[in-house]
């Protein structure tokens, strides 16, 4: 029997809205995270449907992981006014601790609760650890894909329609808008590796690093959605003219298309 996600969605939305100051609407950054979370949940459900996953317990585990993956982001932004993790605040670890200590999942079967907490704890790691328990592997892979697809949408919408946004540097991790192109980062991505967020030095490097995410998509459905939404050519348009960036975009498109062709 599948769990009922609706009451937990309501609880999460009420929690997010509680960060609004008295008499005011939710701040832009907090509203962004609330909307992002609901989009991640939608992407996760879409991936599972396209992958023909029908086990109710597996679906519920995936839904819960998506819903709570960024639970700690609201406190993080209120306290630090940033979404950049550091040694003091890792939002994956913090969210998992909140789920353990604050009774969010008390109504959830123990084995599902354990899988969700384990997946949330490491969802933002550069790579999944080798010692990740097998029961947490599916929800971790699922939420990482859904998270990437949503972040693609958030970033593209922000940079394509900046005049409609409150300009908030949290979207691009407070990085400066400078013209340089990180050649070392391009070389890493061509090897199928991603950049370290702590080493990104500009908005351009932040955008370039998004190409690397295609190599870390776990499900064919995720690659198909990235291709359908024309993600990588849209990212390319946000960057300056450059032959190496043209090639990087082509490689990302080819990788996504090849993953779909293997069906």
Secondary structure, DSSP 8 states (H G I E B T S, - for coil): -----HHHHHHHHHHHHTTS-TTS---HHHHHHHHHHHHHHHHHHHHHHHTT---HHHHHHHHHHHHHTTTTHHHHHHHHS-----SS--HHHHHHHHHHHS-TTTTS-HHHHHHHHHHHHHTTSSS--TT--HHHHHHHHHHHHHHHHHHHHHHHHHHHSGGGS---GGGGTT--------HHHHHHHHTT----GGG--SHHHHHHHGGGGGGG---HHHHHHHHHTTHHHHHHHTS---HHHHHHHHHHHHHHHHHHHT-
